[in-house]
Every structure is written in C-alpha cells, then in structure tokens.
C-alpha cells in the first residue's frame, strides 16, 4: 500500500460519509484538513471513517492510532498527512493473524 492508495481510499470514504449523512462535500485534495472543511465531521465520526478506510484498504488500523490527529495536542492532519500515517501504522490482516 502506498500513500496514494491510502489517500484515494480516504477521499472515497469521506465523500461517502458526507453523502450518506446528507451533508455537503466540498472538493477534497491532499491539502484538505477534513475536520476543518467537512460539515459535522468531528471526533464522533472519525472512528467510523477509520474503520471504513481500513476495510477499503484491507488492513487493520490499531485503535490507538488517531488518523485525523487532534489527540493529545497533536494538530489536525491533512489528507496527505493522514495517508502517510495510515501507511506507517496499518497492519496487514495476514500479519495480524500470525501475531495473534
């Protein structure tokens, strides 16, 4: 998985969440910080978005990884920054099964 793969999956999930919620979804690119741009996209929605991105990519994102930032004084992350973080922290499902 590359950061571009993660970015594409993330943008797709964000667009889907906004559409299903009946909310506007402005154009998304790598420099966008989702919580600042997307209406009602806040920390209550982030875990759902994280799970959907992980499923789309076929990976596991550990529960302690906050892919949108904003935890413990960490600034909110752009889509590009989130994509890189996903690539660093995600575990393949095969790897996870072996470790268990």
C-alpha positions as CSV (number, residue, x, y, z in Angstrom):
1,X,0.0,0.0,0.0
2,X,1.3,3.4,-0.9
3,X,0.3,6.8,0.5
4,X,-1.5,7.4,-2.8
5,X,-3.6,4.2,-2.2
6,X,-4.4,5.4,1.3
7,X,-5.3,8.9,0.0
8,X,-7.6,7.5,-2.6
9,X,-9.4,5.3,-0.1
10,X,-9.6,8.1,2.4
11,X,-11.2,10.6,0.0
12,X,-13.7,7.9,-1.2
13,X,-14.7,7.2,2.4
14,X,-15.0,10.8,3.3
15,X,-17.2,11.5,0.3
16,X,-19.4,8.5,1.0
17,X,-19.8,9.5,4.7
18,X,-20.8,13.1,3.7
19,X,-23.3,11.8,1.1
20,X,-24.9,9.3,3.4
21,X,-25.2,12.0,6.0
22,X,-26.9,14.3,3.5
23,X,-24.1,16.8,4.0
24,X,-22.2,18.9,1.5
25,X,-18.8,17.6,0.5
26,X,-16.5,20.2,-1.0
27,X,-13.7,19.1,-3.3
28,X,-11.1,17.1,-1.5
29,X,-7.4,17.0,-2.2
30,X,-4.3,16.1,-0.2
31,X,-4.0,19.5,1.5
32,X,-7.5,19.5,2.9
33,X,-7.9,19.0,6.7
34,X,-11.2,17.1,6.9
35,X,-12.4,18.3,10.3
36,X,-11.9,21.9,9.2
37,X,-13.6,21.6,5.8
38,X,-16.3,19.0,6.1
39,X,-19.6,19.9,7.9
40,X,-20.2,17.8,11.0
41,X,-17.1,15.7,10.5
42,X,-15.8,15.5,14.1
43,X,-14.4,13.1,16.6
44,X,-17.7,11.2,16.8
45,X,-17.4,10.3,13.1
46,X,-13.7,9.7,13.0
47,X,-13.8,6.1,14.3
48,X,-16.3,5.1,11.7
49,X,-14.2,6.7,9.0
50,X,-11.1,4.9,10.2
51,X,-12.8,1.6,10.2
52,X,-14.2,2.1,6.7
53,X,-10.8,3.2,5.4
54,X,-9.2,0.1,6.9
55,X,-11.8,-2.1,5.3
56,X,-11.4,-0.5,1.9
57,X,-7.6,-1.0,2.1
58,X,-7.8,-4.5,3.6
59,X,-5.7,-3.6,6.7
60,X,-6.0,-3.1,10.4
61,X,-5.5,0.3,11.9
62,X,-4.8,0.0,15.6
63,X,-7.4,1.6,17.9
64,X,-4.8,3.9,19.5
65,X,-4.0,5.5,16.1
66,X,-5.9,8.7,15.6
67,X,-5.6,9.1,11.8
68,X,-7.1,12.6,11.8
69,X,-4.8,13.9,14.5
70,X,-6.2,16.2,17.2
71,X,-5.3,13.9,20.1
72,X,-3.1,14.9,23.0
73,X,-2.1,18.2,21.5
74,X,-1.3,16.8,18.0
75,X,-2.6,19.1,15.3
76,X,-5.3,18.0,12.9
77,X,-3.9,16.3,9.9
78,X,-4.3,16.9,6.2
79,X,-5.4,14.1,3.9
80,X,-1.8,13.7,2.7
81,X,-0.5,13.5,6.3
82,X,-3.3,11.0,7.2
83,X,-2.4,8.8,4.2
84,X,1.3,8.7,5.3
85,X,0.2,7.9,8.9
86,X,-2.0,5.1,7.7
87,X,0.8,3.6,5.7
88,X,3.1,3.7,8.8
89,X,0.6,2.3,11.3
90,X,-1.6,-0.1,9.4
91,X,-1.0,-3.8,9.7
92,X,-1.9,-6.3,7.1
93,X,-4.6,-8.7,8.2
94,X,-2.3,-11.7,7.4
95,X,0.4,-10.2,9.7
96,X,-2.2,-9.6,12.4
97,X,-3.4,-13.2,12.3
98,X,0.1,-14.6,12.6
99,X,0.9,-12.3,15.6
100,X,-2.3,-13.3,17.4
